[in-house]
Amino acid sequence: MKVFIQNLKERFNKISLPEYTTFSFFAVLIGISAGLSAVIFHHSINFFNELFFEQTKEGLFFLGTAAVIVLPALGMLIQAIMIYAAPDISKKRGVAEVIKAVALRGGYIPFRTTLFHFFAPVICIGSGGTVGPEGPAAQVGGGVSSKIGSLLNLSDSRRRMFTAAGAGAAIAAIFNTPLGGIFFALEIILLNDFQTPTFSALILASVTASAISRIFLGDSSVFVFSDPQFISYANLYLFAILGVLTGILSLLFIKYSGFIEGLFHKKILKKIPRWAAMTTVGALVGVCGYFYKDIFGIGYNGINHILANSYAWQIVAILLVMKFILVPLVLYSGGFGGIFAPSLFMGASFGYLFVITANQVFGLNLDTTTFVLVSMGATLGGINSIPISSILIIFEMTKDYSFILPLMLAVVISTTLVQLKLHGSIHMKHLEQQGFNISHGRETSILRSIKVESVMRKDVFLIPDNATLPELISNMMGNPSSTFYTMNDQKQLNGMITESELRPIIMEYEQLKEMLVASDIATHNVIRVKKNDNLDHVMNLFGKVKVDEFPVTEDNNENEIIGTISRHDVIASYNRESLKFNLAGGLARELRTIKKTTISKVASGFSIVERKVPQEFVGKSLSMIKLRNEFGLEVLMIKKYQSVLDTDDESEIVTIPDPDYIIQMDDTLVIFGKDENIEKTRLWD
């Protein structure tokens, strides 16, 4: 296989094609791969559903109709065995893992992780687990795209772009909504980090994946409903009310999910084996499904029944409560799946109850289909923090422009209400719990974590305001810097001179050498940066003005220059920090298991070691102790061991810190650097 790929790359490289053509080819290839992955994923769920609910059920004939209770429990038991067999891989689940790969690892996802998270959700959903396929499909699409990018030796930036495109394309294929897939990747995977090449890749990949989906799965929507009937614009307030209520529902679900997650991780799984907890949850799903079969699996059939007015409101209310309760139980006990489909199911149920209440209690005559669809979009947007994607997914499924305004109104209100409370998506909260602070994409996140003081150069070339032109030229010729700063009689920064100002003057040197002094040539409107500014702020300034260097001043005195920082310094620092993040991600397992008495060799002359913090570090921030400057070391992670509840067990909390992290007494630093520098840290113990 490797030989074939290598030959293919060599032949492709021999063809002289424009850059955009090559880019488009890769994007379409990613779309085809993600689309086929989504199709195979879809058929695999159907296969396992048939395997469990037809063939396996026949083997449990002695249980009669109660056999369906056992099937979800059996599926959860199989997943528990998979977790036991691959505990590290099993933790890298869902959309959050794709975000982490794109933001921190240049889009790299190990293919064994992709394979594991293909089969685990298929077994969960196929055996009746009441979760969705969309999150796992995005992970599979992103993983397959990442593998293709690695095989083709694409750069980190290209692989990052195509991994995100693959995740979005898989969503486009699952829902048959190309625009929804594009904006899912932008809103969730790329954290709204919009760039023109990325957008082009998303479009090409998502449209291609949707075409593949339509070829193999058909062109019809997964939901069946009558044409929505929009009421008068005077009644838009009803959709605003629905938006508020679905926002509250979304918040309650998120809060309840957090409670269940903490309950399992801090209490239940500390006291009983995971397989027992998962099997019990599976049996609970089976009991519910025995009485209400629409609770099994993805739930699209249940949504279609609601849209068709096939159920009484009491049954819909029961289904809503069951879905609300069971989904977090399945996921946080250890089951694999997503929350997109459950969000749509709960939204459909809630919208149906809303319109029935309005019609029967208040005597209105509202269209059930319209309010159910709007509620689906509002709940999907609220729970997942994807307002644009939610609007487009519902709009593309209905292909009806008439109710786009109420849909937008309800989705925006619901999402805004959630964001006012949550300040981020549910996926980002999961990453924060793992110790990853990713809020603006990889580049911005890294740059915001670095202070100017740790990067600046202290060799500043200052000259007096009254220096003559010959003195200025002499200084310029004798120093490697191309930028000089002028100072007044009080030794305060007064101006800046670069080669661009000097070059035209040198052409007329003989005429001007007795006439000009430094202050005549200098630019006096000098943009300064402070030593505690971050590099993201500096990089934004470089984008606004045409200079390659800024003077650095004290925070409380902008006229006292203490150093300089160049565009090259910022880029070099970013590359260094990016390497550190990649190292932390790529060696995560080793970093979490390394002992303080053990030195792990990473490369010739470089190692990783764990050290307890010395007393003098306690209470200080990482930026204050200046490990990079004073010791030549990088902090990759911080470990903390805490007692769990009232037991003697200890849990390990691992954090990837930012420079403002305050060191505490019980912290343990995982540090990386040259062997001779690490040797000096032995004195800490």
N, C-alpha and C positions, 0 to 999 in steps of 0.2 A: 504494500500500500504506500509506504513512504517513497519507494522508488518511483511508483506511478505519479505521485504528487510532485516529486522533484522534476520528473521529465515534463510534466504538464506545465510547471512554473517556467522551466527553461524555454519551452516552446512559446509560451505566452510572452515571455520577456523579449523574444526575438522579434515579435510583431510590434512595429512602431505605431502606437496608438496615442491619441491625445489623452491627457491626464483625466479629463472629465469622462471620456469614454471608458477608460479603465475603472474609474470610480463607479460609474453606472453599472458596469458589468458585475462588479463585486456586490453592489447593492441588490441587483436582481437575483444573483446567486444566493445571497443571504435570504431574500424573500422566498425563493423556491424551497430552500432548506427548512426555513421556519414554517412555511405553509405545509410542507409534507410532514414535518414533525407534529404539527397540530392535528393533521388528518389522522396520522397513525395513533396519536394520543387519544383522539376521539373514538376510533375503532377499537382501541385496546380497552377503553372503559366499557364499551358495549360488549366486548368479548368476555371480560371478567364479570360483568353483570349477568350475562347468560350463564357463565360458568357457575356462579354462586346461586343465582335464583332459579335456575332450571336443573342443571346437572347435580350440583351439590345438594340442593333441596330434595331431589329424588332419593339421594342416599340417606336423608333424614326422614324417610316416609313414616317411621314409627312415631314421630312427633306430630304428624298431621299438619294442620295449618300453622301450628305454633313453631314450625321449623324456621320461619322467617325471623324469629327472635334470635336464633342461634347464629344466623349468617353474619350480621354486623359484628357480633362478638368474635366470630372466627376470623373475620377480616382484621379486626384490631389486634388479635393475638398474633397474626402473621406479621403485622407491622411492628409489633413489640419485638419479635424475633429479629427482624431486619435492623431495628435500632440497636439491639444487643450485639449483632454481628458487625455493625459499622457505626459506632456511637459518634465519632467525629463528623463523618459525612452526613449523618442524619440531622445534625444541628444546623447545617447550611441549607435552610429551607426557604422557599417562597420568594416573593418579590424583594424582600429586604436583602437577600443574598445577592441578587442581581444588582441592586443599588450599590451595595458594598463593592462588588467586583468592578463596576463601571467607575465608581468614585475613587477607589483606592488601589486597584490592581490593574489598571489599564484594560479593563474588560476581560481579564483572564478568569475562566471558570474551569476547573479540572473536569475532564469528561466523565470520570467515574462518579462525580457528584451529579452530573446531568443524568446519567443512567439510573442512579439510585432514586433520584427525584422524578424520574419518569414512572418507574414501577410502583413506588410506594403510594402516590396519590391514586393511581389506577386501581390498585387493590382496595384502597380505602373507599373510593367512590363506587367501584364495581360491587363491593360487598354491602352497599347501602349506607355508608357513612354520609351524613347529611351536610356535605361541604361542596365547594365549587371547584371546577377544573381550571379556571382562568389564571389564577396565580401560579400553579404548577406549570401550566402551559407556557406562561411567560418565562419561567425559569428554564424550561426545556428549550424553548426557542432561542433564548439568550445563550444557553450553554452550547447548543449546536453551532450557533453563529460564532461563538468564541473559539470553538474547536476549529472551524474552518479558517478563521483569522490566524490561528496559530500554525495550521498546516501551510498556509500561504505566506507565512512569515511577515504578516502585516505589522506595521508599527503599532505601538501602544495606543496612540491617538486614533488610528484607523480601527483597531480591534475594539477599542472602547466604543466608538461610534457604531460599529456594526453589531456589537453585542446588544446595545440598547435598541437598535433597529430590529434585531431578531426577536427581542422580547415584545416589542410593539407589534411586529408582524404576526406573531403567534396570537395575540389578542385580536388582531384584525381577522385572522382566519377563524378563530373560535366563534366570534360574534358575527362574522361576515360584515364587518364595519371598518373599512380601511381608514377613514378619518378618525374614528375612535381609537384605533391602534396607534396612529401617529401621535395623537395628543396624550395617550396613556404613557408612551415612552417619554415624551417631553415633560409631563407633569410629575410622573412618579420616578421613572428610572433616571432621567437626567436632571431632576430637581429644577425644572424650568430654565436650564442652561441652554438657551437658544443660540444656535449658530447656523449659518446658511448651509454649509456642507452637510451638517448633521440632519437638517430638515430635508434636504434632498435625498439623503440615504433613507430616512424614515418613509418618505413618500414612495420611493421606488420599491422598497422592501415590503411595505404594508399593502400596496396595490397588487404586487406580485403574489403575496401570500393569500390575499382575498381571492384572486383569480384561481389559485390552486385549490382553495377551499371550495369555491363554487363548482369546479370541475368534479371533485370527488364527493362532496357532501351536498351539492345542490345549491340553488340560488335563493331558496326561500328562507325567511326568517325562522329562528327557533321558536318564536312566539306567534300564535294565531289569534287574531282579534278582528273585530269589525272596525270600520273607519271611525276615528275619533271625531266627535262632534263638539266643536268649541263653542262655548257660550259667549254672551256679550262681553265686550271689554270692560263694561261697567262692573262686572263681577270678578275682575281679576283679584280682588281682595281675598277671594276664597282660596286661590292658589298661593297667595302670600301666607295665609293661615296654614295651609297644608305644608308650605315650606318650613314654617316655624315648628310645627308639630313633628315633621320628619327629622328636623334638626335635633329636637329633643330626643326622639327615638334613637337617632344615631349616637348621640352623647351617652344615653343610657346603655346602649349596646357596647360602646367602647369602654365605659367604666366597668360594666359587668365583666367584659372580657379580661380587663386588667385584674379584677378581683379573682377570677377563676385561675388565671395564670399564676398569680401569687399563691393561691390556695394549693395548687398542685405542686409547684416547685419548692415551696417552703414548708409544706405540711404533709400532704398526702403521699408524695413520692419519697419522702424521708422515712415514712413509716411502713409502707407496703410496696411490694415490687411493682415495677411499671406494668408488667404484663397483666397483673391482677387488676390494676386500676383501669387499663385500657380495655380489657375484656369486660369489666363491669359497665363502663360507659357504652361499649358496643351493645351489650345486652339491653341497656336502657333505650338506646336507639331502636333496637329490635322490638321492644315492647310498644314503643310509640308507633312504630311502623306497622305493627300487627293490627292496630285499630285505625290508623290513618296512613295508608301506604304512600301518600304523596310526600311524606317526610323523608322517605328513602332517597339517597343519592342527590343528584344535582338540584332537582326540584322544578325543572322547566315544565313538566307535565302539570304540576300543581299550579304554577302560574297561569298556564293556559286554561285550566279549569276555572280559576278565579276570573280571568278575562271573559270567559264564556258564561259567567253567572251560574255555574253548575252547582255551587255550594251555598248553603244557608250561612248567614253571617256568623252563627255560633261556631260552625266548623272552621271557618276562616280565622276566627279569633283563637281557637285552639291551635291551629296550625302555626299562627304567628307566635304564640307563646312557646310552643315546642321548638320552633326554629331558633328563636331568641335564646333559649336555654341550652339547647343541645350543641349548637355549633362551637361555642368556646369550650365546652366539655370535651368534644372530640379532638379539637386542635391542640389544646393545652395538656391533655392527658398523654398526647403523643401522636395522634392521628395526623395524616398529611392531606392537605387540600387548601382551597382558597376561600375568601369571603365575598367575592364578587357575586356569585350566584345566590348565596344566602341573603346578601343585601337586596338584590332584586326581588327575592321571594318575600322578604319582610316588607319591602316597599309596596309590592303588589297587594299583600294582605292588609296593610295599614291603609292604603288608598281605597281599597274596597270598603273597609269599615267606615272610613271617613265619608264616602259618598252615600252609603246606606244610611248613616246617621243623619246627614244633611237632608236626604230625601224624606226619610220617615219621621224624623223628629221636627224638622223645621219646614216641612212641606215643599221643599225645592224639587226641581226636576232636572237633576244633573246627570250627565252622561258618564256611566261607569267606566267605560274604556279610557276616556280622556284622563280621569283622575287617577286611575290605577297606573297608567303609563307615566304620568307626571310624578306620582309618588315613587315609582320604581327609580326614576332618574334622580330624584331628590335624595332618596335614601342611599343609593349607590354613591352619589357625590359626597354626601355627608360622612358616611362611614370611612370611605377611602380617600377623601380629600382630593377628588379629581373632578372639579366642576365642569371644565370644558369637555373632557372625555365622556362624562355622563350625559351631557346634553347631546353630543354627537352620536353616541351609541344608541340612545333612544330614538333620536331623529333619523338615523340611517336605517334602523330596524323598521320604523313606521313609514318612512319616505313621505311623510305628510307635514307640510310646512305650516298648516293652519294653526297648530297648537304649539309652535316653537316659542312664542312669547311667554305663555304661562309656564312652559317647561323651564325656560331660562330663569324666570322669576323664582320659581320654587327651588330649583337647584342652587342658585346663588344664595338665597336666604338660608337654606339648610346648611350649605358648606360654610358660609360666613359665621353662622351661629356656632358650629363646631370649632372653627378656627379661633374664635374669640376665647374659647375655653381651653383648647388643646394646644394651639400654637405649633401645629405641625401634623403630618399624617400619622396614621397608626403604624405604618411601616417604619417611619423615622423614630417613633417612640421605641419600637423594638430594637432598633440599632443603638439608640442611646442607652438602653438597658444593658446592651452588650459592651458598652464602653466606647462606641464610635460616635463622634460628634460630627456628622455630615449634614450640613445645612445649606450649602450653596454650590455643590459640585466639587470635584476634586481640586481644581486649580485654586478656586477662591478659598476653599476650606484650608488648604495647606498655607496659602499666602497669608491668610488672616491669623494663622497660628504663630507667625514669626514677627518679632519686633525689629525695628530698624537698628536698634542698638547692637543686636547680635550679629549684624551683617555689615555695618558701615565700616569704612576705611578711616583710620585716624590721621593719615598723612595728608593734611590740607595745605594747599599752596596759597598763602596769603601775601599780598603785596600792598604797600601803602597807596592811598588815593593819588598822591602826588608823584608816583614813580613815573619817570620819563619813558618815552617809547623805546629808546635803546635798552634801558634797564628791563623793560617788559619783554622785549625780544630775547634778551640774554637769559632771563628766567625761563622763558618758554623752551629755549634750546637746551637748557641744562636739566630739565625735569621731564619725566615720562608723561606727566598729566597733560591733557589738552584743555583743561579748565582751570582758571585762576579766580580767586576771590579777592576783592579789594576791601580794605578796612580804613576807617577814618582815624582821626587822632586819638579817639577813645578805645581803639582796638576793637571796634564793632563792625560787623558785616555790613557792607554798604553797596556792593555790586558784584557782578560776575562777568568774566571775559572768557570767551571761547575762541577756537580757531576760526569760526565763521566770521567773528567780528574783526579778527586780526588780518585775515587773508587779503581783503581789498586794500587795507592800509599798507601792508607790506609792499604792494605793487607801486605805491607812491612814497616809499620810505624816505628817500632823500629830501623830499619837499616837506614831509610832515614830522620828521624826527625831532625838530626843535619846537614844534608847535603843540603837540598833544601830550597829555599825561594820562595815566591809567583811568582816572574818573571820567575823562572825556569819551573813552572807548567803551567803558563798562555798561552793562545793562543793569539798571538800578532796581527794576521791579523783579526782584529775585524771589522765586517760590522756595520756601523752606519746608523741611519736614522735621518733625520732632523725634527724639530718640525712642519714644514709646509708641509712635505710630506703627501700624502693621504694614506688611509689604503689599497687601491688596490695595490699601490706600495709595501707596507709592506708585504701584503699577497703573492705577487709574490716572494719577497725575501725569505719568509718562505718556499716557494715551491722549492727553489733552494739550500738552505743550511739546514743542520740538526741541527738547534738550535731552542729553544722555546722562545727566548727573544732577543731583540736588545736594545742597548743603544740609547738614544735620545740626540741629541746635538743641540746647537744653529745653526741657518742657516749660520752664518758667522764664526763659530769656531767649527770645527768638533772634537776638542780635549776636549771641555768643555761639560761634560755630565750633563744633567739637569733632566734626568728621564729614565725610561725604558718602553718598550711596549712588551707584550707577545702575543703569538698566541691566548691564551684564551681571552685576552683583546679585540683583533680584532673581534673575533667571538661574544663575548658578545655585543660589540658595534653594530655589524651588526644586531643581533637579536633585539636590542632595536630600531634601526632605521627602521628595517623592520616592527616592530609593529607600529611605527609612520606612515609609509606609508600606511599600511593597515587601520589604524584608519582614516587617511585623505581620503582614497578612500571609505571606508565603510560608513563614515558619511558625504560624500561630500555635500549632500543636506542641512543637518543641519549646516555644517560649512559655507555654502554660505548664509544662511539666519539668522544666529545668530546675535544679536545686541550687541553692546558693553556694554549695561547696563544689559544684561542677561547672567547668568552663566548656562551653560548646563552641568548637571551631567552625567558623563560617567560611573563611577563606584564609589563604596564607597570610599570617600576621594579624588577622582580625578574629574576634571571638564575641560570644554573648555570655553574660554571667548574671546571676541574681544576687543582689546585695540588700541587706537591711539598711534603712536610712540612718545615718549618724545623727546624734542628738542635735548638732548645730544646724541641721537642715530643717528640723521640725518647725512648722509655722511659717516657713518661707515658700514663695512660689518657685516653680521651676526656672522662670526667667531670672529670679533673684540669685539663685545658687550658681548660675552660669556654668553648668557642667561642660558645655561645649567649649567655652572660652578657657576655663580654668583647668579642665581635665582632658579635653579632647574626646569626650564621650557623648553618646546619644542615648536618651531614655526612650526605649521602645514601648514599654508597658509599665504599669504599676499594679502590683498584686496586693490584695488585702484579704486577710483571713478573718472571718467573723463567725462567732457562735450562732447557730441557727436555733431560734426559739429557746426552749429551756433544756435542750439536749446537749450532749457533749460533742456532737458532730460539728465540724467546721465547713463552711462554704467558702469557696474561693471566688472573689470578685476581681475581674481583670479589667483595667481601664487603659485606653490609649489617651494620654493626657494632652492638654494644650498648655502653652507657657504660663497661663494664669493659675494652673492647678496648685493648690496649697498642700504641701507635704504634711502628713500626719504621722503620729508616733508608730502606728502599726503598719505603715506602708513598706513594701518591698519593691525596689527598683530592678527592672530588667534592663540592663545597659549593654550597649554595643560600642566597640571601638578597637583601637590597636591593642595588641597584647601588652605592650609596655605600659600603656595608660591604664588598662584594667588591673594590672599588677599593683598599681598605686592604691587601688580601692580596698585592698586587703586590710589596710589600717582602719577602715570603717567598722569592721567587725571586732 
